[in-house]
Amino acid sequence: MDSSGSMDSSGDFDLSRRGILASGAASLALASLPGDATARAEPAERGHLPVRIPVALTVNDQKFELELDTRTTLLDALREHIRLSGTKKGCDHGQCGACTVIVEGRRINSCLTLAVMHDGDKITTIEGLGQPGDLHAMQAAFVKHDGYQCGYCTPGQICSAVSVLKEIEAGIPSHVTADLEAKPRVTEAELRERMSGNICRCGAYSNIIEAISEVSENSA
């Protein structure tokens, strides 16, 4: 083997620690050449800039004219652009229900939909249901029955609960309804099924059902 440690007298290639290090250094030097760096940067330079378009949202009976990135979720539009922080960002994957709001009379997970898809829509958040001193019946029932502990999921729970009673009143079936009867009823099983998309990590489910049941009875 010669002084470089790369080849012996018979002509066979012979690896050594020095040879491997030298080969690695040469590869790094080639990879860092300006031409190579330019080639790798080209795809990013050719990418399109984010698109912003005007979006009109009517939130809690107040109209907002926004200019939003088309990738902005409804949840982020409400929290970051309209500054209504009552709607919470929980999992941000549509699994916990903390971001539930009411859009055109229907409850949705606002983290799973884009704001631009709701241009012109009427949206109700927890702030639009009631305020201190003038609580919505569902908010008051949650307070009375301790339907919350840490309170993080509560805005979504209440928005969902208000919609649930309207769904039952309108005769919209659920899985429980389909199994048991043709017309929905306000039973504990029915409420638990319809509220199953709203997770309470503190475990206040029984109290939540009691609150919803009381509102249902008082409005009957």
NORCORKA-V124552 format. One record per backbone hydrogen bond with DSSP energy under -0.5 kcal/mol. CO is the residue of the C=O (numbers start at 1). NH is the residue of the N-H. E is the energy in kcal/mol with one decimal. If there is no record, write none. Layout:
co=CO nh=NH e=E
co=CO nh=NH e=E
//
This chain:
co=2 nh=5 e=-1.6
co=6 nh=14 e=-1.9
co=7 nh=2 e=-1.8
co=8 nh=11 e=-1.6
co=12 nh=8 e=-2.0
co=16 nh=20 e=-2.5
co=17 nh=21 e=-2.1
co=18 nh=22 e=-2.2
co=19 nh=23 e=-2.4
co=20 nh=24 e=-2.4
co=21 nh=25 e=-2.3
co=22 nh=26 e=-1.9
co=23 nh=27 e=-1.9
co=24 nh=28 e=-2.1
co=25 nh=29 e=-2.0
co=26 nh=30 e=-2.0
co=27 nh=31 e=-2.2
co=28 nh=32 e=-1.3
co=30 nh=33 e=-1.4
co=33 nh=37 e=-2.0
co=34 nh=38 e=-2.4
co=35 nh=39 e=-1.9
co=36 nh=40 e=-2.0
co=37 nh=41 e=-1.5
co=38 nh=42 e=-1.3
co=39 nh=43 e=-0.5
co=41 nh=45 e=-1.8
co=42 nh=46 e=-2.0
co=43 nh=47 e=-0.6
co=44 nh=47 e=-0.8
co=51 nh=70 e=-2.5
co=53 nh=68 e=-2.3
co=55 nh=57 e=-0.6
co=55 nh=66 e=-3.1
co=56 nh=120 e=-4.1
co=57 nh=59 e=-0.8
co=57 nh=64 e=-3.0
co=58 nh=60 e=-0.6
co=58 nh=123 e=-3.4
co=59 nh=62 e=-1.4
co=62 nh=59 e=-2.7
co=64 nh=57 e=-2.4
co=64 nh=66 e=-0.7
co=66 nh=55 e=-3.1
co=66 nh=68 e=-0.5
co=68 nh=53 e=-2.3
co=69 nh=72 e=-2.3
co=72 nh=115 e=-2.6
co=73 nh=77 e=-2.1
co=74 nh=78 e=-2.3
co=75 nh=79 e=-2.4
co=76 nh=80 e=-2.7
co=76 nh=81 e=-0.9
co=77 nh=81 e=-0.9
co=77 nh=82 e=-1.9
co=78 nh=84 e=-3.0
co=83 nh=85 e=-0.8
co=84 nh=87 e=-0.6
co=88 nh=90 e=-0.8
co=96 nh=199 e=-3.0
co=97 nh=100 e=-1.7
co=98 nh=88 e=-1.3
co=99 nh=110 e=-1.1
co=101 nh=103 e=-0.6
co=101 nh=108 e=-2.5
co=102 nh=104 e=-0.5
co=102 nh=124 e=-3.1
co=103 nh=106 e=-1.9
co=106 nh=103 e=-3.5
co=108 nh=101 e=-1.9
co=108 nh=110 e=-0.8
co=109 nh=112 e=-1.6
co=110 nh=74 e=-0.6
co=110 nh=75 e=-2.0
co=110 nh=113 e=-0.5
co=113 nh=74 e=-2.8
co=114 nh=117 e=-1.2
co=115 nh=118 e=-2.1
co=116 nh=119 e=-0.9
co=118 nh=121 e=-2.6
co=121 nh=58 e=-2.2
co=121 nh=123 e=-0.6
co=122 nh=104 e=-3.0
co=123 nh=60 e=-3.1
co=124 nh=102 e=-2.5
co=125 nh=128 e=-1.1
co=125 nh=129 e=-0.8
co=126 nh=129 e=-0.6
co=126 nh=130 e=-1.1
co=131 nh=134 e=-2.9
co=134 nh=131 e=-1.4
co=136 nh=140 e=-2.5
co=137 nh=141 e=-2.0
co=138 nh=142 e=-2.1
co=139 nh=143 e=-1.9
co=140 nh=144 e=-2.4
co=141 nh=145 e=-2.5
co=142 nh=147 e=-3.0
co=143 nh=146 e=-1.0
co=151 nh=155 e=-0.5
co=153 nh=157 e=-2.4
co=154 nh=158 e=-2.9
co=155 nh=159 e=-2.3
co=156 nh=160 e=-2.3
co=157 nh=161 e=-2.5
co=158 nh=162 e=-2.4
co=159 nh=163 e=-1.6
co=160 nh=164 e=-2.4
co=161 nh=165 e=-1.8
co=162 nh=166 e=-1.2
co=163 nh=167 e=-2.4
co=164 nh=168 e=-2.4
co=165 nh=169 e=-2.3
co=166 nh=170 e=-2.0
co=167 nh=172 e=-2.6
co=168 nh=171 e=-1.1
co=171 nh=173 e=-0.5
co=174 nh=178 e=-2.4
co=175 nh=179 e=-1.5
co=176 nh=180 e=-2.2
co=177 nh=181 e=-2.3
co=185 nh=187 e=-1.8
co=187 nh=191 e=-2.6
co=188 nh=192 e=-2.7
co=189 nh=193 e=-2.0
co=190 nh=194 e=-2.3
co=191 nh=195 e=-2.2
co=193 nh=196 e=-1.1
co=195 nh=198 e=-2.1
co=197 nh=199 e=-0.6
co=199 nh=201 e=-0.6
co=200 nh=203 e=-1.2
co=204 nh=208 e=-2.1
co=205 nh=209 e=-2.4
co=206 nh=210 e=-2.0
co=207 nh=211 e=-2.1
co=208 nh=212 e=-2.4
co=209 nh=213 e=-2.5
co=210 nh=214 e=-2.1
co=211 nh=215 e=-1.9
co=212 nh=216 e=-2.3
co=213 nh=217 e=-2.4
co=214 nh=218 e=-2.5
co=215 nh=219 e=-1.5
co=216 nh=220 e=-0.7
co=217 nh=220 e=-0.6
//
